[in-house]
Structures are given as structure tokens and as C-alpha cells.
């Protein structure tokens, strides 16, 4: 799959009009439209146009993130990325492209949380699927009687040593987890999907 990410160097959405497959047009309606998505056809013909492929400037679900869409890597999408509109937007700095596989977007799973590891007061979270695909970011919510309710971003975690975020492990320094105690809970969110709740 290819993720097309708006670089926000121009106002408004970017239109990719040289592809007619690989689109999510059979799964969702156009943004702001009440029309039936089934009226669009992948190849388009008279009186039944294909769905336009717009990349929004900001993410409709999180306005702090740039807009993006995910496309299947069909022949036409690949051709556009090497010679067509996608390539043109990349060259002009209006768009960046990230390659991913569907499994990169599965919900994270927490298998264990350990307090006082690797040092006193630190917390180590083990599991899978913790890394987010650009431009999405990973966050950790800690909540309970001891810690209260705190959400930490990946940038906040990595800014304080030994804080680290990998696909299978997150380490949070004690200075970010004041009051965290046994019985408190942790939820990891990556690519907008929340993990199971893990109790320390």
C-alpha cells in the first residue's frame, strides 16, 4: 500500500486524477457528500464518473495531523507514483509518500506492563504494533487511583531518557509517571486504534 500525505504547503486538498483503481471508493462516501458511493465506477464512463481522489489538507479525525489517504498499489497507482500526478506533487514538495503493508495498521496489543523496570519508578510496556505509520503518532494513556489520568505522546516519552518507543516495547521514565502504582491501567494507541487495557 502507499500512503499519500499532504505536506500542507498549499491551501486546500490535492486532486489525483490519473488513477481510477486502488481507491477506497467502494467503502466510504466522499467527504461531505451524502451521495451513494456505488454510483462511482473504478474505470468511469459516460454519465457514471469515477470517484475523484482528493488528499485533504488536514486529517478529518485529528486536525493536528496532515491529511492522507491509503491506496492499494495497483499498476495505475504505481505508474502515477513514478511518472504521473503523484510524482508531480512529490517533486513540487506538496506530497510525500510512505510505503506500508496492511498489517502495519492493525490495533496494538499489550501483553505485559512492568513497574520499576528498567529502574525504580519507570514502566515498561511489552506487546506488538506500537509504532504508528507517518503521520500518525503513538500515545500512551495511564489512568487509575495512583496516577490520575495522563496521556503521553511518543515525542514526550522519547524526550526523557531512558524513554523509548519501538514496535514491541515502550519504556517510560519515572518523571512522567508520578504516582503510578499497581492497579493502575495503561492503554496504547497507534494509528488511531486503542489497545486492550493492561493493568499494572
N, C-alpha and C positions, 0 to 999 in steps of 0.2 A: 504494500500500500504506500501511497505518497500523501503526506500532509502538506497542504499549501497554506502558508502562514502569511497574513497581511503584515507588511513591515511598517505600516502606518506613516509612510512618507507622503501620502496623498490623502485628501479628504474623500470619503465615500468608499463603496465597495469596488472590488476589481472584477471585471467580467472576463471569463474564459469562454470563448465561443467557438473554439476549433475542436472541441471534443463532444461526442454525443453518447459515450458509454462510460462505464466506471463510476457513474454518478449515483447519489442516493435518492434519485427522483422517484423511485417506486416505494420508498419507505416513509418519506416525510413531505409535507406541503412546503411550498415556497414560503420564505419568511414574510409574514404579514398578509398572506393570501388565504382566502377561505375556499379556493378552488380545489377540485378533486385532483390529486396528483396523477391519477390514472389517465387524465386527458393528454398527458405528455408522453411522447414516444421517444425511445432512445435514438432512432435514426431520423425522425421527423419527416413529414411530408405535407403536402398542401392541406391547409385547414387543421393540421394537428402538429403544431411545432414541438420541437424538443425543449426540454426544460433548460432555461439559461443556468449557467454555473457561476454563481456570484460568491466571492470571498468577502465576508463582511469585515469592516474596519475593526470592530471590537467583537468579542465573544458575547453572544446574546445571553448566556448564562452567568458570565462573570466579566463585567465591563472593565476590570483591571487587566484583562488579558487581551492580546491582539486576536482578531478573528482568524478562523482557519476552517478548512474542510478536509475530509479524508476521501481519497479516491482509490479505487481499485486500479492496479497497474495493467490496464489493457493496452493493446497496441497503439490505439489513438492517444491515450494519455501519455504513454512513453514517447511517442512521436512529438507531441506538443511540448514535452519537457526538454527534448533535445533540439527541436527546430521551430516550434510554434509559439503560441501565446504565452504558455508557461515560461518558456525560455526567455522570451522578450521581457516579461515582468521581472524575472530574476536578474537579467542583465541590467535593467534600469534601476534595480535596487528597491522595487516596490513589493517584492515577494521573495520568500525563502522557502525551500523545500526540504522536508525531513522524511527519510525512508523509515518505515516501520512494518511490523507484522501484526496481525490481529491479536495474537497472544499478548502483545505489549499493552493492550488496553483492557485486560482482564482486571477484575477487582482485586485489591491486595488482600492477603491472608496473614493474620498474626498467629504464630504458633506458640510463642512464649514471650513473656516480659519479665525481666530480672532487675530488681532494685539492688543498688550498691554494686553495680558492675558497669565498667571495669574498676571504678573507685567508689568510695563511700558517697552516697547521695546520687550518683549517676544512675541512669536507667538504660538498659539495653533491650531493644525490641527485635525479635527474630521472626522471620516469615518469608513471604515471597511477594513479588510485584510491587515493591515500594517506590521504585523510580517512575516518574511521570515522563511522558513524551512532550518535548518542547512544543508549545509554550506553556503547557500546564505545569503546575508545581505541586510538590508533595507537602502535606502538612500533618501534624500530629496533634490530636486533642487529648488532653489529660483532664480527667474530672473525677470528683469524689469529695468525701469529707475532709481529707487532708489537704489536697492541692487546690480545691475550689473548681474552677472551670477555665482552663488555659488552652489556647490553640497556638502552636508554634509552626512557623513556616520552615521550609528546608533551609532558606538563607539564614534564618535566626539560629537554627540548630548548628549549622556548619560554621557559624561565626565565632563560636566559643569552643575551644579545644577541650576535650577530645571529640567534640560533636562531629558526627559523620552520618551520611545517608547513602546506602547502597541498595541494590535491588533486594537483598536478603537480610539486611541488618541496619538498624538505626541506633545510634548512641547519642544520648542527650546529657549534657553536663549538669551537675547538681545546681549550678547557679540559676538554671532555667526551670528547675522543678521544685522550687521551695515548697515544703510541706507535703510533698508526695509521700504516700505511705502504703503499706499493704492494705488491700481492699479497694484502693482507687482503681480507676479504669482508664484504658487507652484505646483510641480508635485512630487508625492511619487512613488518610485519604490521598489517593493518587489518581490522576486523570479524571478527577471529579467523582470517583467512586470510593465509597467508605468500606473499610474492612470490617470484620467481625469485632465485637467488643472484647478486649482482653483484660482480665482482672489481675492486678499485681499480687 
